[in-house]
Every structure is written in structure tokens, then in C-alpha cells.
Amino acid sequence: PFAGRFFGPRHYWLGFTEYLRVPHVAHFAGVPDLLLQVLELDGVAVSQRMRAFNDRSFRQSRRFWSRVLADFLRAPRVERGRPKTPRPVLQFTTTYGRGFCWWGTLDPGRCCPAPPPQPGSDPGCFNDYFTYHRCCVMSLRLPRLDDAACSYLPDRNGSAVVEGALMTRGPAGGPWRSPLEGRPWVHAAPSREEPFAFLWDEKCGGTTFMFGLKHSVWKLGKLRSSYLLTAPGSPVVIGSHFYLKAFEPEVRRQFEVVAGHFDWRLLHEGLDCRSRQAMRCLVLVRNPVDRFVSYYLERSDKRFEREVTGNRSIDNWADAELRRYLMWVSRERLRYTGRETGTLCNVENILCLDRVRTRASHYPDLRRVGHSENRETDRFRFLGGPLNRLAWMLDPEGADPRLAIWRLRRCVVGLQNEDREGFRRVMGWHFPWIHELRRPPRANSPPGAAPRPFVAGNKQTHSPGVRGRLSRSARDIIAQFNWR
């Protein structure tokens, strides 16, 4: 290698070495130049600059490989010799019988052959509530949640993807751009290209937040292009599969703001992520112990207190009693009546799963209907109960915590209950159009002080006080219950 004929190859490969590519490495032209540089060398400063460069390179590498590994985790796993799992098909019925949509001369034979405005459709069959999609489309096929499918550009027909063409359109670099990568993005206003989705996890301050959100959407003049739970004139849809059943795909593609008790499927076919430039989502979280205590105090029937603990409140239970109760209300042990909102029924929207026609293999919760006595109230079993609700919301197919963490990083996360000032600053940066954030009134507010609309519906519970009286071991048990 030291022969003269190898000078050319050595010069070529030298350009790829760290001696020439890494900054802050000094070069000298000869021994005199080397000695002069040694005399003037500030070793501490050079070491600090090298360390800063190494730290920056490490952060870039970690971000890159985190995205690569996340893509591998999201990629479909195909095993040779095994057939692909069929996509689940859900069958629906109306709450008050199969013929709820029909009266007088209206019937499926007259109204359902073709959706309006296609030829052969009858415009007199439907109105704003009794739509073709609600009354005639009684089955729903759920596609697999593949985040990578929304990272490619669709072709002109919208049925395929352009191989190797990563979605980079839009100011934020695609639909799954994390607010933690690079300069945090700013969502100036919701639009069809960049919609806003609020994934509402219960007992995290969502009711309070919805007051400000609805007012801000109204001031933007976007109520007609939004779906907001409990907004006037809107059906009360709870649960992603009931949302997909209630609104036809053409309507969902026009939504600019959607907020409610939905899961990650909302950001896929619920808002059709493949037709959007970017997806902006918000998730509110809360201390898991505070959240569970608040959930228990508001929704439990206190039967366990009466029959097992001798009317002692949860903060006075022994650790063994607490473990027994948490096992009693775990997701896999809850039994259903078939009326539970968000899972088997959406009574508020006059829709339920057809338990006769839907296969239990396609919706496993059907196996737990009516087999034994029901524990807790229907409201306690809302959306499957309190166990692992955040993980199920982010990964409705399996509650995988790794996948849930990756998806949570795609959203802005707010701690409204624990850090209100920080929450207001975060919202002011990422979502400046949601400007109706108000501080809660203090207990010693002067007489006649104007009420603040942002907290108009907030219920004052004593869950922080109960949590403060819990023993450290009880708090640890509840925290572990939330991550089983």
C-alpha cells in the first residue's frame, strides 16, 4: 500500500475517512506548520466543539433509526404457508329493530337499489338524518391499520401508491410528521388539506376543552365542515366503527375538524389520511392514578364497597382488596349486556352491532355478552372500561404499547389537568386558532366576576383528595393496572 502506484486509490478513499469529513480536525502542511499549530492550539475549545458535533450526530442517528424501526414494526408481517387474516366485517342494526328507517311506503326495495344522486335512486327516501349510508349500508369492512400506506402518494385513481415516492407535499413533510422532529410545526387553521383531530380519552379534561374548541370552530365559520361531539345538529357518534357507519366516505373527506371518543382509525379511513397533506391531532393525558380514581368515583356503582369492603371507600382499602377489585374490572373479565356505548352499541345515535350476523371472531367483545353477571354500570364499561384505554385508543387492533408510543409522538400531547399554563403555551404555538382557552375561576373570585366559558361544564370532583389519601403501595398498584 505504500508503493507509489497506489497514491491514486489512496487519495480517492481518503475523502471518505473521518480525517477529512469530520469537522474540527486540524491539518498541517509540514513539521514547521505542525509545531506552530501546537503552540496556538486551544485543546479545550476543540474538544468541546468535537463533543457537540458527536452529540448532534448521535441525535440525528437516533431519530433516523427510530423512524426506520417504526416502519418495520408497522409493516405487515407475512408468514409463508399461512393464509392472511381476513379483514373483520361488522354488521349493524338500528337500536329499535331492523325496520327503524322504514315507514309508510318506504322500504329497502324502493330506497336502497342505488344511492342518490345516481340514476334509479329515489330522493324522497332520505333526509339529513336518515341517509342512504345509515339506512341501506348495514355492513362495514375494517381495513388493516397500516400507517405506511399513508406515507405514499396515491395515483390518479386513488387506488395504488407510487412506488418509492415518499409523501413530502405540504409544509410539514407528510401526514405523520411528529411535532418533536425538527422545528415544531404550527397549524394555522384547519382545512381539508390539513384537518384537525381530537382523540378524546375520558377523564383527561376533554369536556372542558370541547367548550373552547367548539367556540373556536364556530368563530372560524367551519361548523358545517366539522364533526364535534355534542355540537347542535350533529348525531352523537361514539366509537370509530359507529362513526364510519354514520358518515359516508364522501362526507368524511370534507371534514376539517373532528373531535370525539374515537381511536386511531379516525386518522385513517375516518379522515382518509391518503387524501390529506398532513394530519394534525391532539391527545390529552392525565396522571393515570388521578384518572382512574376520577373514573371510579363518577361511574362505579360502589357495589364492591358495599359487598366486600364493608362500605369503606377506595382510599381505605387494603392492597389485597384493591388488587381483587382491579382484577374484577379488568378488560378481559368485564361482561357486557350489549348496550355498552362505543363498543357494542351507540344508543345515542340509534345504532348497534348486529350480534346475530356479526361473527365473534371479527369482534371478540361479542363473546363476553350475557355469559355471567355484569360488573359495574354500563357507563363504567363505556368503550371497554378504564384499563389501558390510551393504548387501545392508539392501537385498537392490539393495544401494543410500542406502536401506541410511536403514534402518540405523531400528535400534540397536552397535560391540561396537571400543567394548565404549559398546556396553554403548547396550544398557543401548535394550534393558535384554538384561542378560547381560559383560566379556571379561583375560589376567592370577587363577587360579580364574569364566568369564564372555558370551564362552564367542568365538574368539580374530589379525586385529587382521594388520591392524596391513597397509600404509596395503592398508587403503585393502580399505576401498574393501567399498563397491564
Phi, psi and omega in degrees: 000341180270001179289153184296332183288351179262006181298320181298307178299323179296320180297323180293310184288337179298331179293345180261000182272163180292339181298329181251341185265329183277134180288166175070014172265120183280147178237145181230154185265348180178182182297315178301316179297322179297316181294322178295320180292325178296321180296325184262004185288131171256089186299323181296315181295318179296319179297320179294319179293321177296319179296319178297320178295318179296319178296318179295319178296322179295318179295319178296318179295319180296319178296318181297309184288334174296318178293320180296313181295324177296322177297320178296321180293326181278342183294143179295137180265111182254120179254130181294141177085355180242134179290152178292143179292127181293148178290137183295143177241122180256137177252139186241159172213163176277158187298323187255035177110165186287339184260025185296330183282346191244136175205159181060234181271001181276135178203163182300326180297329179274323192260338191258358180301325182210140178284145176291146006260032180292157178299139180093354179275155180251108182292345181277000183275335193231160173221198184295331181262307179276082182270169177298318183294324180286320190264334187250332180265100187253010176225155183217125177260122183267116177286162177292139179282101181242101181297329181295334181295336180266007179258011180234155179281131175287155177282185185296329179275351180073015185250351182220179179238153177279117185300129174078003182259095179291142182288115178235008179289162180086159185289346186248006173083028176117172189287334186253027180294122182283142175292352181265354183259122180069207179287127182303133183283160179237125177265096187295321180194147177291148179206175178291331178283325181229081181284165179245132179233130175251110177272110191266108171265129189296154176063031176238016179093016183293323179299317178295316181295326184295331178298312179292323181296313181297321179294320180293319178296321177297318180292333176280350181074030185244023180295323182288337179256025182224156167239117180235124181303134180070010176288144181302135178085359182252143174293146181275091184260125180230123183104133185296321181292329175285329174295315179294330178284324186284329184241130178288158185303324181296323179289318181296327180291341181270349183292139176252334178222129175225129181218130178170190181274080182232169178246192187297341179297337177301323183279352177264260181285341179295323176240003179055071185300336182288341179261004183250156176277327180202152178245126180248119183229155179229136176230129174264134178237168183209157174310124187299329179289314177301318182296315181294318180298317178297319178298316181294314184296327184273328193243347182284148174275000178061022180295322180296323178296318184288320190264340187242314189262006178070042178062023173273139181288168188298331181283354178248010180282150171285161182300322179296321178294319179295316178298321180296317180293316181297324175292326181296324184251015177296158187300320183284347181253351178293143176245144188248155173265344186099356180254004186294125183290137175090343179245290183262341182214159168225072187303323180299337182249010177058042177225145174215159170290139175281102186289344179278319187266340180274130180285140178295331177292337178271339178216089189301334180299341179296335180290344184255022180265119170071019182273336179203185182297146181274136181257134181066180185275168176299323180291331176291324179276009178307125179057028175094007179089178188277348187289126173054034184298320182295318179294319178292327179292322182275333177226081184292349181272341182195358180054040178287118184296329179294314178293323179297321179294317179299317181289325178297328178290346176279349185246161168279130183251128183243138174253072185293322183285319186274326186221078184295319181295315177298321178298318180294323178292318179297315180294323179296331178279306187281322184230071182295343180285342175272081189259005182267043177267124184235148174287146178291149179293140178281159182295329182259035179296143181295151179300140178083003179294139182293134178292149180264125187293339185295335182246024186296328183253013185283130177267129179276112177248166181255027180298321177299323178293320178295318179298322179295333179271351177290145176288162179298321179294323178294320178296322178294321180296316180293321179297318178293326178298324181287347182237026179290000000 
